[in-house]
Amino acid sequence: MTSTRSTAEIGSLLDRYLVGLDDEKLDDDWAKRLFTDDTVVEFPMSRHEGIDGLAAYHRSALAAFERTQHLGSPAVVEIHGERARLRANLISTHVHLPQGELPGGERPPLFATGTFVTGEARRTSEGWRLSLLSFRLIWATGNPPAPRA
């Protein structure tokens, strides 16, 4: 496999991760096609370790919104043998659920964030898989979801 091909495959992991979030196709097969068994996913407000329960973790987080749209920059990938590092920018737009309506029937403003995404990937027998994704919040606008009761 050429370095260019590996770079594209690793960048595609992040793209497929983001598309999966927006398409709401978050099941164990989705996770296994993208992540190593010992993966870590870190957000500013929570963290998940391991592939077990990873899809459910994402479904639970996204249940706070009616829908989302994630727009990522191309990933900058550096390969070092069987491991790689990646870095990208991400803008995430979250549409509130109808029950989040304000007095007068209006929904709160969209909740949008800008983050730096960093990650690591490892070459496995099934191809490259993400072993770490970390999201660092740079800015946010609008209202985050209300805490769940």
N, C-alpha and C positions, 0 to 999 in steps of 0.2 A: 504494500500500500504506500503510495507516495505521500510525502509530507503535505502537499496541497490537498490531496484527497482526505487525509486525516484531519486537517484543519477544517475543511468543509463539513466533515462528519461531526466533529465536536461542536462547531457552531450550530449545526442543525439540531443538536440535542436541546440547546436553549430555545431555539425557534419552536420546536415541537412541544416543549414544555409549556411555553406561553400560549400556543394555539390550543393545547389541551385544556388549559384553564378557561379560555373563552368559549370553547365548544362544550365544556362541561362533560367531557368524556374521561372522567377521572376514575379509573378502576385499577385493579392490581396489574393487569396486562400493560396498561399505560405506564405505570411506575416501573415495571420490569424492563420495558423497552428503553427507558431513559436513565435509570439509576442503578448503582451498585447495591448489594445487600446491606452494606454498612454506611450508606449515604447519610449526610447531614444536610438539612435545609434550615437556614436561619433567617428569620425576619426580625425587624426591630421589636416586635411584641411577642414573638413566640419562636420555638425551635422544635424540630422533630429529628430524631435519630433512628436510622434503620429503615429498611424498605417496608417492613410490616407496619401496616396502618398508615402508610404515607398517603395513599389515595384518599382515605377517609379523613385524614388531617386536612388535606386541601379542600375536600368537599365541605367540611364543616366551616372552614374559614370563608369560603365563597358563598355559603348559605345566607350570609348577612346582606347579600346584594341580589338585585333582580338579574343583573348581568354585568359583565366586565369587558373591557377592551385593553389589551396589553400591547404596546408598541415598543419593540426593542430595536436597538441599533445592531448592526453586524457585530459579532463578537470578535475581539482581538484574541487570538489563540497563540500560545507558546507551547510547543511540544518538547518534552524532555524524555526521550525514550518511550517507556510505556505509560507515562503520566503527562498530563497537560494542565495548563492554567488558562482560564478565560476571563475576560472582562468586557462588559457591555453597559450601555445606558438603557434605562427603561422608564417609560411613562405609562402609568396604570390609571385607567379611568373606571370608576365604580358607580353604577346606577343604583340608587336606593330602592328598597322594596316599597310597594304602595303603602304598607302599614306604617312606614316612616313619615307619612304626610304631616305637614305642619298645619296649624289652624288655617282654615280657608281652603283646604284641599290641595295645597301646593306641596310638592316634594322638596326635601332639602336639596341644596345645590349638589351637583356631582361631587364625589370625593375623588380627587386626583392626586397622584404622588409621582415624584421623580426620584429614581433611585439609581445607585451604582450597583451593578450585579457583578460579583466575582465568584469564581468557581474553580473546581478542579475536576478532572476526568481521568479515568484509568482505562487502558485497553484490557478487555476481558475476552473470553472465548467467544462471546456473542458480538464483539465489536466494542467501540468506545461507549462508556457509560459515565454519567455524572456521579462523583463521589462527594461533592460539596457544592451547594449553592448558598450564597450569602447576599442579602439585600441590605444596603445601607441607605437610609432615607436622607435625601438632600433637601427636598421641599414637599409641602403638602398644601392643598387648598380645598375648601369645601368642608363638609362635616363627615367625620368618620361615623361608622355605624354606632347606634346606641348599644351600651352593654346589654348582654342577654340576661334575662331574669333567671 
